[in-house]
Structure formats: C-alpha cells, structure tokens
Amino acid sequence: MPFAVVNTVEKGQSMFCYCPENWIEDDEVLWWPPRNLEKKVIMDDSSIKGEGWTNQPCEVKFRGLSRESAMNIVGVLVRSNTDNEEEGVSKYLEQEKPKKRDVVRREKTVGVKRNFNDAFSEASSSSGTGNTLVAICSSPSPGIIEGQSVIIEEEISSVDNGGVAENQISGNDILLSDSILQSLVPVSKEDFQLLTDRVSNQEQKQDQMLKQISLQISEMMTMMHNLTVSHADLLQASAGQSVKMDKMLMQSSSSRQVAYTSKVEIRCFPLKSEEELNKFEADLTEGNFDASIRAHLKSLGGTSGTENGTLIAHKIVNHMFKNHLLQKFSWTGATKTEPKLAFNKFQNVITLMYQIIKLADDRYSLKNFESFMKNNILKNGNARAKAEHKKEEKLGKQQ
C-alpha cells in the first residue's frame, strides 16, 4: 500500500505529515496511532487503525508515493518559502525524474558481438573441464567479447545544453577492459561446492542460534507469567486474611462497645435533671463515651436511611429525656410567660441526636430537627410532662 502526504490543522497551525493510505478515511479523515505505537506502525504500509487511535480532519495533498518520496515531500513543504506550496513540490518532483539515458558503444576492435555469459562459458571450456571463471569485479557493465577484443556499451547521461548534448559517464558504470578479463580466476567445481557448503553451514548455525534464543525467550516469558500468577495469588490470599482480621476486630470492638454501652445507658438514660444534662454534654467530648452512646442509639433508630425521620426523632427524645426535664427548656430560652433555659446551647447533644436521626432517614435535615424540637417537643413541654406524670401515677398504683 503506497503512502500519502496530508495537511492537518493542530492548535490553529497548518501541519504536514505522511502516512500509509490505509490511515485515511473518505479522503477527509486521518486516523493516527497512540504515541507509543507511532514510530513502529508508520513504517508499515499495511498497518490499519486499531484500538486507541484518534482521528482528525485532513486534506490529502499527494497519493501513491513511496515512503521515502513522501518523507521528502513533507520536508519540501515544511522548508518551502514560496507562497504556493504546490510549486515547491513540483520543483522537487521535477528534480527527482530519472534522467534520460543514452547508450554509446565504444569499440576497441570490431568483431561478432557475443553475450557475457557466452564468453564466460567459452572461457570456462578453454580453461579445462569442470572449471568456472569467477570475476573479481563485483558488478561489471554489460559487455560484448570476441577473443581478446571488447565492445563496451556504456550508459551516458544526456543533458540538454542549448541544443548541444554533453556526454557524462556515470560514476556507477564500470568499463570492462583487458585487465578485468585477466582478473578472471578459474575455480574448480570441488572448490566451488566447498564454498557453497561453508555458506550453507553458517546459515544452519545461525538458524539454530535463532531457535535457541527464541526458546530461551519463550521460557523466560513463561517464568514471568508464573511469577505474575503467584504474586496475584499471594495478594488475594493476603486480602482474604486482611478481611478476616477486620471482621474479628469489628466483632471484638462491637462486643466491648455493647458491654460499655449497657453500663452507660443504665447510668445516663433517661436524663432527669439539668445537672445530668450538663454532665452528659461534657462527657460527649470524650471519644470512647461518644462512640458507645452512638452505637447504642443506632440500635434504636437503625441506619438504613429509609426510615421516617419524625418517628425516629420521637423515639430518640423519649428514650434520652424525662419530659419534666424538657419542660424547663425552650429552644432559645425566650418565652412570653415564665423564663426558661436555652436548649440550643447543648450543641454536642443536638449534633448527636441529629446525626443518629440522619442515619435512619437520609432525607432528614438539621432544619427539620430544629423545627421538630421547637414545635413538637419544647413548645408542648408542659402537656408532655403532665401526660408523663399521669402515666407514672397509674403505673405506681398498679404496682
């Protein structure tokens, strides 16, 4: 698949690049590989887009190029100082056109023209049965031999210079002369076969070495895979042990909290006096005490987040306070009749109660809690205290 040169716009600037034509979709979209694959796949003209490739709009400038030509054209476009980028590329392509070659025959002697291979065959026959003539020069120009006479066909560059042809011999051309013919050395079939066998043996050794290296790499990959699997197993086992230890610690901590909480609730709830409330407010600053109280109150309200917050609030208040204690409070202490104490100064108690209710009903807000305490509890403090008193009297008579 040939290469193409495209124009894209990146960060507001016009950019030129080359790529295999496979990367271009509908002549207007360029797919580009991730940075870690870019150098590898751009050399492969058969590569196609894959995972992680990104696309951007593009304009195709040239198609059907070799990779080298595409690279050179991009260089020309980048270096071109002309206003018309097409002009710079046209000049480059004109320079790259193969020059017209003329064949000029120079003859040392005139005779019947014969092919090089025919000459070698005859020379081999004349040197003895089973011998081959081997030329020391690596790539002789095409020549014609008759005996010791040589007819040379040379490729000459023709350059138009005002209508006059100037012949220049290419530096890669080799003039076949008598000295070259004299350098041909006869080699026996046995020696030639020996050389061939040596080359073959070297190739076999190289193949064996490559197979051994490939096998070693395969074994190393297997070892790395086994190590990775073992490491993963160890991590999984360690994680399992960690989970078990966490559960044991939680169970142990829970049992200690339950034991401690049972003593605390007997000592604390329900709070009956202002002195007990002040002490409870101060004790909540102690970490262990606060944690044990929270654990106990969570068991009353739950932690599902889907309960009815108002019902849970009633349940918590009734459990924590005697009504004759709350009868002494309003939210701010202000009242139209007799003076009362301010409940909102007990911030630790308020925070504790609100957070417990919030665990039971995640829709419950602090404003909901403040309104509940003001209007449902403290505002009706006298009526709640009377109802509680009657209930206690009734229980006392039954006993």
N, C-alpha and C positions, 0 to 999 in steps of 0.2 A: 504494500500500500504506500503510495507516494506521500510526500509532505506538503504542507501548505503554509503560507505566511498570512497572518491575520492582524487586524488592528482592533484594540480594545481601549476603553476609557477607564482608568483607575484613578480615583481621588481627583477627578477633574482634568487629568492629563492623558493625552493620547499615547498609547504604548503599542509597540510592535513585538510580535513573538512568532516562533514557528512551532509546529506540532504535526503529528500524523493526521491525515484527513479523517481518520475514524473519530477523532475528538470533536468534529464539527457536525452540528445537527441543523438540518434545513438551511444551511448557508448563513445562519444568523445567530446561532448559539454555540459558544465554545465551552466544552467541559474540561475542567482542569483537575489533576490529581492532587491528593494531600501532599504537603511539603516533604514528608519522609519518603514518598514514592516518586517524586517528580524527576530526579536525576536518572532513576532506573528506567522508568517506562517511556520517557521521551526519546530514548534511543531505539525503542522497539516500534517499528512502523505498523505492527499488527496489534498493538495494545488497544483496548477498548475501555470505556468508562466503567467504573465499579463503585463499591461502597465508599462513602466519604468524599466523592468527587463533588465539586461545586461548579456552577455554570454562570455565565455572564454573556451579555450581548456582544456580538463581534461583527466585523466586516472582513470578508475574505478578500485578500489582495492578490494572491497568486496561488495556483494549484499545480499538482503534477510535478513537483520538484523532488530532487534527491535531498537527503538531509544536509549535505554539505552546501548545496546551492541555496537551500532555504536559510541556513545559518548566514551565508554571505550576503544574501539579500536583506536580511534583518539588519546586518551590520551597515550595509549601504544606506538603508532607510534611516537608521539612527544617526549616521555621520553626515547625511546629505544636508548641504546648506542651501539647496535650491528651494524655491517656493513650491515647485511641483515635484512631489516625491516620486512620481512615476518616471520623471526624466532621469533621476539618479539611477533607478533600477534599469532603465532602458540602456543607459551607458554601460552599466555593469554587464548586462546580458550580451551586448554587442562585443565587449572585450572577451567574453567567455566563449564566443563562437569559435569552433575549430577552424584554423587557417587552412586555406586551400593548398593541397599538396600536389606537387608535380613530380613526375618520375623522370630522372635524367639518367641515361645509360652511358656509362663510361667504359670504354673497351680498351683493354691492354693489347689484346690480339683478337683477330676475327676468326670465328670458327662456328661449329654447330653448337647451339645452346642446349645445355642439359641441366636437369634439376640437381640441387644439392644432394638429395638423398641418393640419386643415381650415382653421383660422384663418390659418395661415401661407400656405396655398395661395391663399386668397381675398385676403389682403393682397398677395401677390406679383402676382396678376392685376390688382388695383387700382392697383399702382404702375407698371404698364407691362409690355409683352410682353418676356419674356427676363430679367426681374429676379428676384432671390431675396432674401427678408428674412433677415438674419443677426442673431441676438440677441447683445448684448454680454455679458449674464449667462451664466455657463458651464453651470449645471445648474438650470434653473427647475423648480419643483414642478409636478406635473400640474395643468393648469388648464382652464377652460371659458370660451370667449369668445363674446360676441354683440355685434357692433359695438364700442362702447367700454365695454360692461358686462362685468365679470369675475366669475366664480363660482370661488372658491378651495376646493379640497379639501385640508385640512391633516391630517397625521398627528399625533395628540395622545397623549401618554403618559398612561395611566390608572393612578393609584396609589391603592390601597385605603387609606383612612384612616378607620377606624371606620365604614365603610359609605358615606362621602361621597367622590365622585370629584373629584379635583383635576386640572384640565387644565393641562398644561405643554407649550408649543411647543418642539420640538426645535431646537437651535441650527443643525442642518444644513438645516432647512426654509427655503425662500425664498418669501416672499409676493409673488405676482405682482400688480402694481399698474399704474395708468395710466402711471406714469413709466417702468416697464420696457417697456411696449408702445411708448412713444415712443422708446425707445433702439434699436429695431429699424431697421437701416440697409439700404436697398436696394443690392444688388451685382449688376452685370451678369454675364451668362454669360461674356463675354470675360475680365473681371477674375477671376472665379472660376476659369476654366480656367488663367489665368496663374499664379494662386497654386498651383493643383494641379501645374502643370508645374515650378514652382520647387521644390516639395517633392520631386517625383519626381527632379529633377536632383540635389538634395542627397543623396537616398538612393543614387543611382547613384554619385556621387562617394565616398560612404562605403564602398560595396561595393568600388569599385576600390582605395581605400586599404587596405581589409582584405585584399584579394587580394595587393597588393604586399607588405604586411607578412608575410603567410603565406609568400609566395615567398621573401622575404629570410630568414625563419626557417628555411625548408627548405634554402636554400643554406648558411646557417651550420651547420646540423646536418650537412650533407654534408661541409663542410670539417672540422668537428670529428672526424667519423668517419675521414676520410682521414688526419688528423693522428694519430689513435689507432693506425690500422693501420701508419703509417710508424714511429711510436715503437716498436710491438711488433716490427716487422721489424728495427729497429736493435738492440733489446735481444737478439733472437735471434741476430743476426749477431755482436754483441759476446760473447754467451755462447759461441758456437762458436769464436771466436778465443781466448777465455779457456781453453777446454778444450784446444785445440791447444797453447797455450803451456804449460799444466800438464803435458801429455804430454811435450813437449820437455824441460821442466825435470826431470821424473822420469827420463827416459831419460838425460839428461846426468848427473844425480846418481847414478843407478844405475851408469853406466859408471865414474864416479870412485870409487864405493864398491867396485866389483869390483876395480879396479886397486889401490886401497889395501888391500883385504881380502886379496888374494893375497899381498902383501908381509907383512902382519901374520901370516897363518896360517903362512907359512914360518918366521917369526921366533918364533911363540908355540907352536903346537901340534905335537905333544903336549907338555904341561908335564912336565918331567923331575925338577925339584928344588924344594925348599921355597923357595929364593930366587926362582925363576921364578914360583912361585905367588903369593908376596908382591908381586912386581912387577906381575903380571897383575891382582891385586886392586886395587892402587893406580891402575893405568892405566885401569881401568873407570870412574873418576870423570871422565875426560876425555870430553867429548861425542862428538867425531869417532871416537875409538877405540872407544867403546861401540857407536856406530851401525854401524861397519864389522864388528865382531865379530858383532853381532846379525844383520846381513844375511847373513853367511857361514853362521852356524849355522841360520838359517831355511831355507837351501837344503838342509840335511841333513835337517831334521825335517819341513818343509812347514808350511803354515798353514791346512789345510782344517778343522781342528778335529775330524776324524773318525778320526784315526789311533789306533793302540794306544799309549797313553802309556808303558807299561813298555818296549816295544820301542824307542821313540824315546829314552827315558832311557838305555838301554844304549848306543845308537848315539852319543849325545852324550858320555857319560862315556868311552867307548873312544876317541873322537876327541880329547878335550881332555887326557886324562891318561895317563901311563905308570902301569902297575899297581904298579911298585916304589915310585912316589911315594905313591900312595894307601895302600900297605902301612903307611906311617908314621902313619896317622891313624885315630882313631875319631871318632864324632860329637861327643862332649863332651870327649874326651881321657882319660876314665876307662877303666880296664881292670883285669882281675883278675891279669894277668901283668905284662908289661913296660909301662912308661909310653909313651903315645902322644900325638901332637899333636891338638888340637881342630879339626875341620873346620868346625864351626858358627860359628867366628869370621870366616870369609870370607863375609860377608853379600852383598857385591857379586857374587861368583861364584855363590852359592846363588840369588840373585834372578835373575841372568841365565839360569842353567840351567832354573829352574822356569818362567820366562816363555816360554822357547823351547819347552819341552815342552807348556805350556798352549796355545800357538798350534796345535800339531799335534793335541792332544786336549783339547777344551774341558771334558771331564769330569774332567780330572786336577786334583787339589787339592794344596796345599802339604803337607798331612799325608801324602798319597801319596808325594810326593817325599822327605820326611824319612824315612819308613819304608823306601823303596827304597834310599836311601844307607846307612842304618844296617844293614839286614838283608841286602841283596843285594850291596852293594859293599864297605863298610868292614869288616863282620864277616867277610867272606871274602877280605880283603885278602891274606893270606899265600898262600892257594891260587891266587888270581888272579895273583899275582906269579910263583909257580913255573911256572904254565902259560905265562905270557908269556915267561919265561926259556927254557923248553924250545923254544918256537916260534922264538925268535931264534937259538938254537943250531942248530936244524935248518936255518934259512934260511942261516946262516953256512956250514954245511958244504956246502950245495948250491951256494953261490957259489964 
